[in-house]
Amino acid sequence: MATSDIDQQDPVATFNGLFDNDDPDGDESDMSLVDHLEELRRRIFKSLIAVVLGGIVAFIFRVQIMGFLTLPLPRQAADVLGKGNKLVVTGLGDNFTVFLKLSIAVGILVAIPVILYQVWAFVSPGLYQKEKKTALPFVFLGVVLFLAGISLGFVVLQYPVQWLINFGSSNFTELITADSYFTFVAFFLLAFGVVFEIPLVLTFMAQLGLITSQTLRKKRPTAHVGMWIASTFLTPGADIYSPIILGVAMSILFELTIIFIRFTKH
């Protein structure tokens, strides 16, 4: 008895066919599920190698990096620092742990261009030719905006640090531990870096047709109020300067994004 066409089909080949890319530009991908997973593994491995190499370099220059990150500490912080005006560690091996965490954080920062490129290289085979041309500038712009946000955050960092050190100084004897200080710095700088990605996210959404410049203009009052409220939660510390500076930066970026979308999206 003759078998039907469905019975003659290989179920594995049928499942792998779901991952074929019908690119009208002729850029087709015949990779199977296993090939996709293997490609993902290689991209993750390369990203981890970049982080490790960046971390090793950061560990070599750990003293200089720590000295640079402690610059926002105000002069009066010498009264609450440890012996020799140094940050405090409270346990055996904490000094090595702090340096290790600091090196990993800096390694990730240094490896961001490599990580973004690996992400782009992984998804690019599934993109149309027009999307490939716009993807790489988006990666570059994302790195530039993230570094700009971190730079601004480092300049602003002195204000919450100074406020937190002075608050209650007449009632408490405070010891600034290295772990708590660098954790605070990491989250503070990360908040600024992520916020500066707002133009990139909005522009990408506009390229996908999810939003338009007209939509952003209509929602402008609500967006500005929301961003200023968010700035008070994204900046740890209760000083008035950090949320104001972050709020102003977010509002300016939002307005520049509207202009950019208007001239780039037709």
C-alpha positions in Angstrom: 0.0 0.0 0.0 1.4 3.4 -1.0 2.3 5.7 1.8 1.0 9.3 1.9 3.2 12.3 1.5 2.8 13.2 5.1 4.0 9.8 6.2 7.1 10.1 4.0 8.1 13.4 5.6 11.0 13.4 8.1 9.6 15.0 11.3 13.1 16.3 12.2 13.6 17.9 8.8 10.1 19.4 9.1 10.9 20.9 12.5 14.2 22.3 11.3 12.4 23.9 8.4 10.7 26.2 10.8 14.0 28.0 11.2 14.6 28.6 7.5 14.6 32.3 6.6 12.8 33.4 3.5 14.7 36.5 2.8 13.5 38.3 -0.4 17.0 39.7 -0.8 18.3 36.1 -1.3 20.1 36.0 2.1 18.7 32.6 3.2 19.8 30.6 6.2 19.7 26.8 6.2 20.8 26.4 9.8 19.1 23.8 11.9 18.0 24.2 15.5 21.2 22.5 16.6 23.3 24.9 14.4 21.5 27.9 15.9 22.3 26.7 19.4 25.9 26.0 18.5 26.1 29.5 17.0 24.6 31.0 20.2 27.1 29.1 22.3 30.0 30.4 20.3 28.8 34.0 20.5 28.3 33.7 24.3 31.7 32.2 24.7 33.4 35.0 22.7 31.6 37.5 24.8 32.8 35.8 28.0 36.3 35.8 26.7 36.1 39.5 26.1 34.8 40.0 29.7 37.6 37.9 31.1 40.3 39.7 29.2 38.9 43.0 30.2 38.7 41.9 33.8 42.3 40.7 33.7 43.4 44.1 32.4 41.3 45.8 35.0 42.7 43.6 37.8 46.2 44.6 36.8 45.3 48.3 37.1 43.0 47.8 40.1 44.8 50.3 42.3 44.5 53.1 39.7 40.9 52.2 38.9 40.0 52.2 42.6 41.7 55.6 43.1 39.8 57.0 40.1 36.4 55.8 41.4 37.1 57.2 44.9 37.6 60.7 43.5 33.9 61.6 44.1 34.4 61.2 47.8 34.4 64.7 49.4 37.3 66.0 51.3 35.4 65.7 54.6 35.1 62.0 54.0 38.5 61.6 55.6 36.9 61.8 59.0 34.8 58.6 58.3 37.4 56.6 56.3 39.6 54.0 57.8 43.3 54.3 58.7 45.2 56.2 56.2 42.0 57.6 54.6 41.3 54.2 53.0 38.0 52.4 52.5 37.3 49.7 55.1 37.0 46.0 54.7 35.4 44.0 57.5 36.4 40.4 56.7 39.4 38.2 55.8 39.7 38.1 52.1 37.2 41.0 51.5 40.0 43.1 50.0 40.5 40.5 47.3 36.7 40.0 46.8 36.2 43.8 46.3 39.0 44.0 43.8 37.6 40.9 42.0 34.1 42.4 41.8 35.5 45.7 40.6 37.6 44.0 37.9 34.6 42.0 36.7 32.4 45.2 36.5 35.1 47.1 34.6 35.6 44.0 32.4 32.0 44.0 31.4 32.1 47.7 30.6 35.2 47.2 28.4 33.6 44.3 26.7 30.3 46.0 25.8 31.3 46.8 22.2 32.3 43.1 21.7 29.1 41.9 23.4 26.9 44.1 21.2 28.7 43.0 18.1 28.2 39.4 19.0 24.5 40.0 19.5 24.4 41.7 16.1 26.4 39.0 14.4 24.0 36.4 15.8 20.7 38.0 14.6 22.1 39.5 11.4 21.6 36.4 9.3 17.9 36.6 9.9 17.6 40.3 8.9 16.8 41.8 5.6 19.6 43.7 3.8 18.0 47.1 4.8 17.8 46.0 8.4 21.5 44.9 8.4 22.6 48.4 7.2 20.8 50.1 10.1 21.7 47.5 12.8 25.4 48.2 13.0 25.0 52.0 13.4 22.5 51.2 16.2 25.2 49.1 18.0 27.7 51.9 17.7 25.2 54.5 18.8 24.3 52.3 21.8 27.9 52.1 23.0 28.4 55.9 22.6 25.2 56.7 24.5 26.0 54.3 27.3 29.4 55.7 27.8 28.0 59.2 27.7 25.5 58.3 30.4 28.2 56.7 32.6 30.4 59.8 32.1 27.6 62.2 33.2 26.8 59.8 36.1 30.4 60.0 37.3 30.4 63.8 37.3 27.1 63.8 39.3 28.2 61.0 41.7 29.8 63.5 44.1 26.5 65.0 45.1 24.7 61.9 46.5 27.9 60.7 48.1 28.5 64.0 49.8 24.9 64.2 51.0 24.9 60.6 52.4 28.2 61.1 54.2 27.1 64.4 55.8 23.6 63.2 56.7 23.6 62.2 60.4 27.3 62.7 60.7 26.8 64.4 64.1 24.8 61.4 65.4 26.6 58.4 64.0 30.2 57.2 63.5 30.2 55.9 60.0 32.8 53.6 58.4 32.7 53.5 54.6 33.3 49.9 53.5 34.8 49.3 50.1 32.0 46.8 49.1 29.1 49.2 50.0 30.8 52.1 48.2 31.6 50.4 45.0 28.1 48.7 44.9 26.6 52.2 45.3 28.8 53.5 42.5 28.0 50.6 40.2 24.2 51.0 40.5 24.4 54.8 40.2 26.5 54.7 37.0 24.4 51.9 35.6 21.2 53.9 36.1 22.7 56.8 34.0 24.0 54.5 31.4 20.6 52.7 30.9 18.7 56.0 30.8 20.9 57.3 28.0 19.7 54.3 25.9 16.2 55.8 25.7 16.7 57.6 22.3 18.0 54.3 20.9 15.0 52.3 22.1 12.5 54.9 20.9 14.2 55.2 17.5 14.3 51.5 17.1 10.6 51.3 17.9 9.9 54.0 15.3 11.9 52.0 12.7 9.6 49.1 13.4 6.5 51.3 13.0 5.4 50.9 16.6 5.6 54.7 17.4 5.9 57.9 15.4 7.2 61.4 16.2 3.6 62.6 16.2 2.8 60.0 19.0 5.7 61.2 21.1 4.7 64.8 20.7 1.1 64.0 21.8 2.4 62.1 24.8 5.1 64.8 25.6 3.6 66.1 28.9 2.9 62.6 30.3 6.4 61.4 29.2 8.2 64.3 30.9 6.3 63.9 34.2 7.0 60.2 34.1 10.7 60.7 33.4 11.1 63.2 36.2 9.3 60.9 38.7 11.5 58.0 37.5 14.7 60.2 38.0 13.9 60.4 41.7 13.9 56.6 42.0 16.8 55.9 39.7 19.2 58.0 41.7 20.1 56.6 45.1 20.6 59.2 47.8 18.3 62.0 48.8 20.3 65.0 47.3 18.4 67.3 45.1 21.1 67.6 42.4 21.1 64.0 41.1 17.4 63.7 40.1 17.4 67.2 38.6 20.4 66.5 36.4 19.1 63.1 35.4 15.6 64.5 34.8 17.0 67.3 32.6 19.2 64.8 30.7 16.2 62.6 30.1 14.0 65.4 28.9 16.6 66.7 26.5 17.2 63.2 25.1 13.5 62.7 24.6 13.1 66.0 22.7 16.2 65.1 20.5 14.7 61.7 19.8 11.5 63.3 18.5 13.5 65.5 16.1 15.7 62.6 15.1 12.8 60.3 14.3 11.1 63.0 12.4 14.0 63.4 10.0 14.9 59.8 9.7 11.6 58.0 9.5 9.5 58.8 6.5 
